[in-house]
Amino acid sequence: MLRIDSRFFGFYVGLGLLFVTMAGCGKGDAFKAYPTSGKVTFKDEPLENADVVFSMPGNVSKGEPSTILGMAKTDASGKYSIKSFVGADEVLPGAAVGSHTVTISKFIPPKGMTDEDYTKAMEAETNAMNKNGFITPEQTAPQRIQFLPPKYTNPTTSGLTAAVTAGGPNEFNFDLK
């Protein structure tokens, strides 16, 4: 049974889509990224350890992938810097020029667990899987919980956008309610 830690689910889905849609892209292609950063707050407080994803349709006729993704993780002050993944082995700082849909997600441990407790539970689950080739329900770590309102995690409902330009400055702050 393949188990993906829910705190990274959005990241892994995005990364998987990126690799599929960017197949064939890499060094030498016309893809350019421009420095893109900002700050995320939730209820007027910095949002730490959140996943920020910029996405936009690419221009396949110009050698771009069908979907262009940039991703970042916020720091303790809520700040982030986007990185675009170009193929499996190339990461460019910044985002592509154009209008991006933005999603933001943050997963937290279930009620009553600390981050440290959750990490230990995930390590125990991984060790059991590696040792036995399977895990029992008792060995399964609990799922993390989405901290933010669901609308921010979905590109069709987030309402968050960013228009990246070659001339910058490409600083996009998001104050989530």
Legacy VTK file of the C-alpha trace (Angstrom):
# vtk DataFile Version 3.0
C-alpha trace
ASCII
DATASET POLYDATA
POINTS 177 float
0.000 0.000 0.000
1.484 3.331 -1.065
0.956 6.021 1.546
1.750 9.681 0.963
2.025 12.018 3.924
-0.996 14.319 3.572
1.003 17.390 4.566
2.820 17.072 1.254
-0.096 15.745 -0.820
-0.634 18.965 -2.779
3.078 19.312 -3.358
3.402 15.730 -4.647
0.347 16.058 -6.885
1.686 19.304 -8.307
5.152 17.879 -8.751
3.731 14.789 -10.465
1.658 16.918 -12.826
4.689 19.052 -13.483
6.858 16.104 -14.499
4.118 14.707 -16.733
3.373 18.015 -18.443
6.999 19.047 -18.737
8.223 15.829 -20.302
10.804 16.734 -22.879
11.544 20.142 -21.380
14.895 20.922 -19.911
18.132 22.759 -20.515
18.178 24.634 -23.777
14.431 25.156 -23.968
12.980 28.658 -24.175
11.497 28.574 -20.659
12.438 31.591 -18.537
11.565 32.288 -14.917
11.621 35.657 -13.171
12.162 36.236 -9.438
8.796 35.918 -7.726
8.169 36.180 -4.000
5.804 37.518 -1.382
4.219 36.926 1.972
1.208 34.888 3.094
-0.839 35.818 6.148
-3.894 34.131 7.612
-6.177 36.229 9.786
-3.497 38.950 9.759
-0.770 36.608 11.106
2.196 35.202 9.102
1.413 31.706 7.793
4.379 29.405 8.399
5.060 26.144 6.558
2.376 26.599 3.894
2.648 25.375 0.288
2.223 28.103 -2.337
1.618 26.972 -5.936
1.533 29.229 -9.011
0.028 27.577 -12.105
-0.762 28.713 -15.635
-1.340 27.146 -19.024
1.786 26.950 -21.156
2.149 27.671 -24.868
2.954 24.276 -26.382
3.596 25.812 -29.819
6.483 27.785 -28.284
7.993 24.664 -26.725
6.475 25.242 -23.295
4.767 22.495 -21.298
0.961 22.371 -21.250
0.971 23.515 -17.604
3.631 25.637 -15.938
3.987 25.311 -12.162
6.001 27.225 -9.609
6.116 26.183 -5.962
7.337 27.444 -2.614
7.110 26.798 1.124
6.578 29.750 3.462
9.048 30.459 6.250
8.300 31.492 9.847
7.484 35.047 8.740
5.144 33.843 5.963
7.597 34.766 3.196
8.076 32.610 0.114
10.155 32.555 -3.100
8.758 30.616 -6.050
10.854 28.009 -7.854
9.804 26.520 -11.190
10.608 22.890 -11.892
11.711 22.353 -15.484
11.898 18.627 -16.059
13.203 16.225 -13.466
16.628 17.778 -12.978
16.337 21.527 -13.417
14.929 24.080 -10.977
14.758 27.758 -11.874
14.246 30.514 -9.312
11.049 32.400 -10.059
7.907 31.992 -12.146
7.076 32.274 -15.849
5.680 35.524 -17.253
1.894 35.512 -17.375
-1.268 35.266 -15.331
-1.092 32.549 -12.680
-3.763 30.966 -10.549
-2.461 30.624 -6.991
-3.340 27.990 -4.406
-2.172 27.851 -0.810
-2.420 24.916 1.567
-1.135 23.997 5.002
-1.526 20.660 6.725
-1.277 20.201 10.487
-1.165 17.111 12.718
-4.472 15.739 13.978
-5.826 17.116 17.239
-3.700 16.126 20.211
-0.506 15.499 18.203
2.544 17.700 17.913
4.640 17.884 14.732
7.237 15.751 16.517
4.615 13.113 17.453
3.381 13.020 13.882
6.905 12.671 12.469
7.537 9.731 14.813
4.260 8.082 13.755
5.194 8.486 10.071
8.673 7.051 10.714
7.159 4.063 12.528
4.760 3.498 9.624
7.593 3.705 7.089
9.748 1.312 9.124
6.888 -1.196 9.351
6.305 -0.956 5.588
10.012 -1.417 4.853
10.285 -4.363 7.237
7.050 -6.202 6.389
6.110 -4.929 2.940
2.735 -3.882 4.305
1.205 -2.069 7.261
-1.691 -2.941 9.498
-4.389 -0.414 10.437
-2.758 -0.084 13.865
0.559 0.885 12.227
-0.998 3.537 9.986
-0.211 7.117 10.975
-3.260 9.386 11.170
-3.937 11.787 8.314
-2.935 15.411 8.644
-5.685 18.027 8.584
-5.990 20.968 6.182
-5.530 24.087 8.303
-6.907 26.610 5.793
-10.424 26.977 4.406
-10.736 24.538 1.474
-11.343 27.269 -1.096
-7.659 28.315 -0.985
-6.421 24.829 -1.915
-8.418 24.546 -5.150
-7.386 26.474 -8.272
-11.009 26.890 -9.366
-12.126 28.432 -6.056
-9.058 30.120 -4.537
-9.721 33.512 -6.107
-5.970 34.135 -5.828
-4.017 35.302 -8.886
-0.600 36.708 -9.725
0.447 38.479 -12.941
4.188 37.862 -13.322
6.106 40.281 -15.573
9.620 40.211 -17.020
10.271 43.673 -15.570
9.011 42.898 -12.067
8.771 43.555 -9.252
6.954 40.290 -8.855
6.004 40.467 -5.203
2.608 38.997 -4.373
1.225 39.128 -0.853
-1.833 37.079 0.078
-3.922 37.864 3.161
-6.199 34.873 3.714
-9.305 35.169 5.881
LINES 1 178
177 0 1 2 3 4 5 6 7 8 9 10 11 12 13 14 15 16 17 18 19 20 21 22 23 24 25 26 27 28 29 30 31 32 33 34 35 36 37 38 39 40 41 42 43 44 45 46 47 48 49 50 51 52 53 54 55 56 57 58 59 60 61 62 63 64 65 66 67 68 69 70 71 72 73 74 75 76 77 78 79 80 81 82 83 84 85 86 87 88 89 90 91 92 93 94 95 96 97 98 99 100 101 102 103 104 105 106 107 108 109 110 111 112 113 114 115 116 117 118 119 120 121 122 123 124 125 126 127 128 129 130 131 132 133 134 135 136 137 138 139 140 141 142 143 144 145 146 147 148 149 150 151 152 153 154 155 156 157 158 159 160 161 162 163 164 165 166 167 168 169 170 171 172 173 174 175 176
